[in-house]
Amino acid sequence: MNRQDHDIIALKLGMTNCYLIRGSGDYIMVDAGPPKALPDFQRKMEQLGIDPSTVKQIFITHMHFDHMGSLAEISELTGATSAMHHLDKELVEKGTIIMPGGIGSWGKFLTAFLWTIKPMVNKNIGPVPVDQSLDGSAYSLEKFQVHGKVFHTPGHTAGSISLLLNSGEAFVGDLAMSGFPRVSGPGPFVLGDDLETMKQSWQLLLDEGARKIYPSHGKPFDAGIFEKYLNG
């Protein structure tokens, strides 16, 4: 857990960095972690001294199990509503488990491994209702007293989204990473639909003012890293 000066709180739930972003007293949350993460969420909220009921909305960056696996339980505890892009929302509400494809040889190896654990994931993930469907247009966070927007940033999945604050912090889910399973510093996620589409999404975030990237796997890093891959 890590409290930032501008009221960003990182919550590590299982393998996934989830985030709380404070508005004027209440919070929005980015992602809900893997299945069975509720006890960990409750313990960390208690340690932080944050009432779970102050979480008003949960934004799911994409459909994969380590991001939405505890959505139903955390939504029930907090009373928060949930939102995600409609292209991924439909699959989550059907309980459809899709493993990502691999980018590069290491990514393809990891994809093969993920298929071996898919039966276990299927046992722990069922249909999950999502309250709000987002489309391709920018969605303002001002109703939560958070100065920023949600953008459609496909590439890892067709319905991936990123939250970008006016101050330059971007919460990108698996659009990029800086920790395992990536082994060579910040950069592209090694799993996903299409690297070129990811790059287009990075460019969008840079154009909209992203300065610091908060990935779901690994530590935050400077958005300038994207330039290395866009210009390389």
Secondary structure as GFF3:
##gff-version 3
##sequence-region A 1 232
A	DSSP	beta_strand	2	3	.	.	.	ID=ss1
A	DSSP	beta_strand	8	13	.	.	.	ID=ss2
A	DSSP	beta_strand	16	22	.	.	.	ID=ss3
A	DSSP	beta_strand	27	30	.	.	.	ID=ss4
A	DSSP	alpha_helix	38	48	.	.	.	ID=ss5
A	DSSP	three_ten_helix	52	54	.	.	.	ID=ss6
A	DSSP	beta_strand	55	59	.	.	.	ID=ss7
A	DSSP	alpha_helix	65	68	.	.	.	ID=ss8
A	DSSP	alpha_helix	71	78	.	.	.	ID=ss9
A	DSSP	beta_strand	81	85	.	.	.	ID=ss10
A	DSSP	alpha_helix	86	94	.	.	.	ID=ss11
A	DSSP	alpha_helix	104	124	.	.	.	ID=ss12
A	DSSP	beta_strand	132	134	.	.	.	ID=ss13
A	DSSP	beta_strand	139	140	.	.	.	ID=ss14
A	DSSP	three_ten_helix	142	144	.	.	.	ID=ss15
A	DSSP	beta_strand	148	152	.	.	.	ID=ss16
A	DSSP	beta_strand	161	165	.	.	.	ID=ss17
A	DSSP	beta_strand	169	173	.	.	.	ID=ss18
A	DSSP	beta_strand	176	177	.	.	.	ID=ss19
A	DSSP	beta_strand	187	188	.	.	.	ID=ss20
A	DSSP	alpha_helix	195	207	.	.	.	ID=ss21
A	DSSP	beta_strand	212	215	.	.	.	ID=ss22
A	DSSP	beta_strand	221	222	.	.	.	ID=ss23
A	DSSP	alpha_helix	225	230	.	.	.	ID=ss24
###
